[in-house]
Amino acid sequence: MDFFKKTLSQVNTQDNTLYDFIYDLFFFAELQESEDDIRNGRVCTLEE
């Protein structure tokens, strides 16, 4: 995952490019991972 983050941060952004597709794919994968973490109780609360 760190490789994707580093690579995506170095690419020049343009509309309707492969970069946009990869970025959206990465975003939704991270969103799904966050939802799974919440379901499985792997989150920190404000009290912690």
Stockholm file with secondary structure:
# STOCKHOLM 1.0

chainA/1-48         MDFFKKTLSQVNTQDNTLYDFIYDLFFFAELQESEDDIRNGRVCTLEE
#=GR chainA/1-48 SS CHHHHHHHHHSCCCTTSHHHHHHHHHHHHHHHHHHHHHHTTCCCCTTC
#=GC SS_cons        CHHHHHHHHHSCCCTTSHHHHHHHHHHHHHHHHHHHHHHTTCCCCTTC
//
